[in-house]
Amino acid sequence: MFKLSELPDNYLQIIETIFSEFDGALIIDEQGIIRVFTDYYARETGLEKKEVIGKKVNEVFPTTRMLEVLETGRPIIADIWELNGKAQIVSRVPITANGQIIGAAGFSIFRYLEEAKCFAKRISDMFSELKYYKEEVRKILSVKYTLASIIGNSEAILEVKERVRLVASSNIPVFIYGETGTGKELIAHALHFESSRRDYPFIKVNCASIPENLVESELFGYEEGSFTGAKTKGKPGKFELAQKGSIFLDEIGDLSLTSQAKLLRVLQENEIERIGGTSTIPIDVRIISATNHSLFDLVQIGQFRKDLLYRLEVFPIYIPPLRERLEDIPLLIESFINQYNFETGAKILGIEPDAINILMNYHWPGNVRELHSVVERACIDTREGYIKTENLLRFTSRLNIATNQKVDLRQIKAEAEKAAISKVLQLTNGNKCEAAKILGLSRSSLYAKIKKHNI
C-alpha cells in the first residue's frame, strides 16, 4: 500500500511548492507525522521547519484536529483556529489512495478572521441586493389569480374557464365583457398565468383612472425633458414594462378617441414611440381588454372606434353576473370564509341554511365583489361558529327582502340563461352571429335558446 511516510523528500518538496499557493499548509502522513510545513506557518509560529518536520503533529500543536480527520476520514471545513493569538479560518481534509487514508492536509482559507468577515459582508451585501431585485421582479411578475381562483361549478362559469383554457396558448387579443364586480381582472390574471407568458410581467392599466393629458405618457412612456415635470432620465410606459408578458387594459371604453387612435397604431405596428423620442421601440405583448359598457353602443354614437374594437375583440369572453349563476353562491361563501379564517385566525365554521337562502334570493347588483363584502361583514359579526341570519341582516338591511323566499335552482338557471342571452344581444345590437361568438355557442344553439326562452 502506498504510504506518505515512504515518499522521497524531493516529492515532498514538490508538494510543498504546490501548497505554498495557499497562505499556509500542513500535511501529515498515516502516522500523524508532519511531512509538509510551509514557509507561512514557519513565519507565523516562529518555528524552524527542520524542527517541525518529522514530529507528531499533536506534539507541535496540542490543540490540532488533524488527527481527528486522520482517524475518521471526515473533513473539517472552515474551522476557526487560533495561531499565536490570531484567529484564522482553516480547513482539514483526508488524503486517500486506493480507498485507504494515507494522511491529512490542513490549509488556511483566510489568514485572519477579519478577512473572512470582510468576505462574508460582501457576500451578505450581494445576497441582500439579490433579494431586493428578486422582490421587485416578483412584484412585476406576480399573478394574483389562476384558474383555480375562479370559484364555481355552474354551467356559466365552467364555460368561462373553458374559454380561458382554449385561448391561453395563443397570443391573440382577448376582450372580457362583464358587469362591475364580476371578476374581470381575475379572469385576466388567470389567462396570463395559463399562457406561455406567465414568467413575464402582467401589467394592469385602469384606463378610467388616467387623466386624458397623461394617457400617452402612461401607456408609451417619455424621454428626458419631454415636458415640464418629466423625470430627468425619462420613463418607460406600461407597454414597455409588459414586454413579453401581458397588458390588461381595464375599462377601455373610457379612453378618448384621440387615445384610441394612438392605441390602434400600436396594435397595427407592434411598436411604440415615447413622447419626445426619435425612434420606435418594438413590443411583444399580449393584449387583454375589459369593459362594463356596451362598446357596440359606443361605436354607434361615435365614442369608440369600430376598427379598434375589431382589433381588440378577436376572442371575447363574457363573464355572467352573479344573479345568473346563483348556484355558485355556496362555494363562493365557503371560499370567502376560509380566506377570512386564514387571514385573521378566526374560527368561522360555516353558514346556516336560512342565511344561505337569503343570499341565494338577493339580486346582487354588485356581483361577487358585493357578496364578498357581505360575507366578510357577517364573519366579523359572527366571530366563531356558524353565520346566522341576524349576522347578515345586522349590517345589510337590503337583504331583508329575501328572508321569506325559497330557491328553485332550475328556475334560476333558466332565468339566468335568458338574461345572459338578452344582455349579449343588447351588447351586439341584435347581431346574433356576434352574440353567439361572445357566448361561446354555435349559431344553431343560440337560435334554439332564443326560441326556447321566447326572446
Buried (B, 14 or more C-beta within 10 A) or exposed (E): EEEBEEBEEEEBEEBBEEBBEBBBBBBBBBEBBBBBBBEBBBEBBEBEBEEBBEBBBBEBBEEBBBBEBBEEEEEBEEBEBEBEEEBBBBBBBBBEEEEEBBBBBBBBBBBBBEBBEEEEEEEEEEEEEEEEEEEEEEEEBEBEBBBEBBBBEBEBBBBBBEBBEEBBEEBEBBBBBBBEBBBBBBBBBBBBBBBEBBEBBBBBBEBEEBEEEEBBBBBBBBBEEBEEEBEEEBBBBBBBBBBEBBBBBBBBBBBEEEBBEBBBEBBEEEEBBBBBBEEEBEBEBBBBBBBBBBBBBBBEEEBBBEEBBEBBBEBBBBBBBBBBBBBBBBBBBBBBBEBBBEEEEBEBEBBBEEBBBBBBBBEBEBBBBBBBBBBBBBBBBBEEEBBBBEBBBEEBEEBEEBBEEEBEEEEBBEBBBBBBBBBBBEBBEEBBEBBBBBBBBEEEEBEEBBEEBEE
